[in-house]
């Protein structure tokens, strides 16, 4: 089971999008991410 399917099953109100699903002319705000901490060098 992929992560998105797991999230959608357990958290039906959570929105999950990939960057490819967002049109170039739309501005987004990232509220949270899953994965490594990008602020660390």
TORLUM-473719 format. One line per field, with one value per atom (N, C-alpha, C): residue in one letter; residue number from 1; chain; z, y, x; atom name. Coordinates in Angstrom, 1 decimal, always signed. Each point is the difference from the previous one (the first is absolute). Last residue first. Example, Ala and Ser with C-alpha at 12.3 -4.5 7.8 and 13.67 -1.06 7.14 Angstrom:
REM TORLUM-473719
residuo: [S,S,S,A,A,A]
num: [2,2,2,1,1,1]
cadena: [A,A,A,A,A,A]
c3: [+7.1,+0.0,+0.8,-0.1,+0.0,+0.0]
c2: [-2.2,+1.1,+1.1,-5.7,+1.2,+1.2]
c1: [+12.8,+0.9,-0.8,+0.3,-0.9,+0.9]
atomo: [N,CA,C,N,CA,C]
This chain:
REM TORLUM-473719
residuo: [X,X,X,X,X,X,X,X,X,X,X,X,X,X,X,X,X,X,X,X,X,X,X,X,X,X,X,X,X,X,X,X,X,X,X,X,X,X,X,X,X,X,X,X,X,X,X,X,X,X,X,X,X,X,X,X,X,X,X,X,X,X,X,X,X,X,X,X,X,X,X,X,X,X,X,X,X,X,X,X,X,X,X,X,X,X,X,X,X,X,X,X,X,X,X,X,X,X,X,X,X,X,X,X,X,X,X,X,X,X,X,X,X,X,X,X,X,X,X,X,X,X,X]
num: [41,41,41,40,40,40,39,39,39,38,38,38,37,37,37,36,36,36,35,35,35,34,34,34,33,33,33,32,32,32,31,31,31,30,30,30,29,29,29,28,28,28,27,27,27,26,26,26,25,25,25,24,24,24,23,23,23,22,22,22,21,21,21,20,20,20,19,19,19,18,18,18,17,17,17,16,16,16,15,15,15,14,14,14,13,13,13,12,12,12,11,11,11,10,10,10,9,9,9,8,8,8,7,7,7,6,6,6,5,5,5,4,4,4,3,3,3,2,2,2,1,1,1]
cadena: [A,A,A,A,A,A,A,A,A,A,A,A,A,A,A,A,A,A,A,A,A,A,A,A,A,A,A,A,A,A,A,A,A,A,A,A,A,A,A,A,A,A,A,A,A,A,A,A,A,A,A,A,A,A,A,A,A,A,A,A,A,A,A,A,A,A,A,A,A,A,A,A,A,A,A,A,A,A,A,A,A,A,A,A,A,A,A,A,A,A,A,A,A,A,A,A,A,A,A,A,A,A,A,A,A,A,A,A,A,A,A,A,A,A,A,A,A,A,A,A,A,A,A]
c3: [+7.3,-1.1,+0.1,+1.5,+0.5,-1.2,-0.5,+0.6,+0.5,-1.8,-1.1,+0.6,+1.9,+0.4,-1.0,-1.3,+0.7,+0.2,-0.6,-0.5,+0.8,-1.2,+0.6,-0.6,+0.9,-0.9,+0.8,+0.3,+0.6,-1.1,-1.0,+1.5,+0.7,-4.7,+0.5,+1.5,-4.1,+1.3,+0.5,-5.3,+1.1,+1.3,-5.3,+1.1,+1.2,-5.7,+1.4,+1.0,-4.9,+0.3,+1.4,-1.9,+0.2,+0.4,+1.3,-1.2,+0.3,+2.5,+0.3,-1.3,+0.6,+0.0,+0.1,+0.4,-1.4,-0.2,+4.3,-0.7,-1.4,+3.4,-0.4,-0.7,+4.0,-1.4,-0.3,+3.9,-0.4,-1.5,+4.7,-1.4,-0.4,+4.2,-0.4,-1.5,+2.5,-0.2,-0.4,+1.0,-1.2,-0.2,+2.5,+0.2,-1.2,+0.1,+1.4,+0.4,-4.6,+0.7,+1.5,-2.8,-0.4,+0.7,+0.7,+0.5,-0.3,-2.0,+1.5,+0.7,-4.6,+0.2,+1.5,-1.3,-0.3,+0.3,+0.3,+1.1,-0.2,-2.3,+0.0,+1.1,-0.2,+0.0,+0.0]
c2: [+20.7,-0.1,-1.3,+1.6,-0.5,-0.1,+1.1,+1.2,-0.4,-3.0,+0.7,+1.1,-4.9,+1.5,+0.7,-4.7,+0.5,+1.5,-2.4,-0.4,+0.7,+1.6,-1.3,-0.3,+4.9,-1.0,-1.2,+4.9,-1.1,-0.9,+4.2,-0.1,-1.0,+3.1,-1.3,+0.0,+3.0,+0.1,-1.4,+2.3,-0.9,+0.3,+1.9,+0.2,-0.9,-0.3,+0.0,+0.2,-0.6,+1.4,+0.1,-4.2,+1.0,+1.4,-4.5,+0.7,+1.1,-4.8,+1.4,+0.8,-4.7,+0.2,+1.4,-1.7,-0.1,+0.2,-0.1,+1.2,+0.0,-3.0,+0.1,+1.3,-1.2,+0.3,-0.1,-0.9,-0.4,+0.2,+1.3,+0.2,-0.4,-1.5,+0.5,+0.1,-1.9,+1.5,+0.6,-4.8,+0.4,+1.5,-3.5,+1.4,+0.5,-4.6,+0.3,+1.4,-1.5,-0.9,+0.4,+2.4,+0.3,-0.9,-0.7,+1.3,+0.3,-3.8,-0.2,+1.3,+0.2,-0.9,-0.2,+2.3,+0.8,-0.8,-2.2,+1.0,+0.8,-4.8,+1.2,+0.9,-5.5,+1.2,+1.2]
c1: [+21.6,+1.0,+0.8,-5.3,+1.3,+0.9,-4.6,+0.7,+1.4,-3.4,+0.8,+0.8,-1.9,+0.0,+0.9,-2.6,+1.2,-0.1,-4.6,+1.3,+1.1,-5.1,+0.4,+1.3,-2.8,+0.6,+0.3,-3.2,+0.7,+0.6,-2.2,-0.3,+0.9,+0.3,+0.2,-0.1,-2.2,+0.7,+0.1,-0.8,-0.3,+0.8,-1.8,+0.9,-0.5,-0.7,-0.6,+1.1,+0.6,-0.5,-0.7,+1.9,+1.0,-0.5,-2.7,+0.3,+1.1,-0.5,-0.3,+0.4,+0.8,-1.5,-0.4,+4.6,-0.5,-1.5,+2.2,+0.3,-0.5,-2.6,+1.4,+0.2,-3.7,+0.3,+1.5,-4.3,+1.4,+0.1,-3.3,+0.2,+1.5,-3.6,+1.3,+0.1,-3.7,-0.1,+1.3,-0.6,-0.7,-0.1,+3.2,-0.3,-0.8,+1.2,+0.0,-0.3,+0.2,-0.8,-0.2,+3.0,-1.4,-1.0,+4.7,-0.4,-1.5,+2.0,-0.1,-0.5,+0.9,-1.2,-0.2,+3.9,-1.2,-1.3,+4.2,-0.2,-1.2,+0.1,+0.8,-0.3,-0.2,-0.9,+0.9]
atomo: [N,CA,C,N,CA,C,N,CA,C,N,CA,C,N,CA,C,N,CA,C,N,CA,C,N,CA,C,N,CA,C,N,CA,C,N,CA,C,N,CA,C,N,CA,C,N,CA,C,N,CA,C,N,CA,C,N,CA,C,N,CA,C,N,CA,C,N,CA,C,N,CA,C,N,CA,C,N,CA,C,N,CA,C,N,CA,C,N,CA,C,N,CA,C,N,CA,C,N,CA,C,N,CA,C,N,CA,C,N,CA,C,N,CA,C,N,CA,C,N,CA,C,N,CA,C,N,CA,C,N,CA,C,N,CA,C,N,CA,C,N,CA,C]
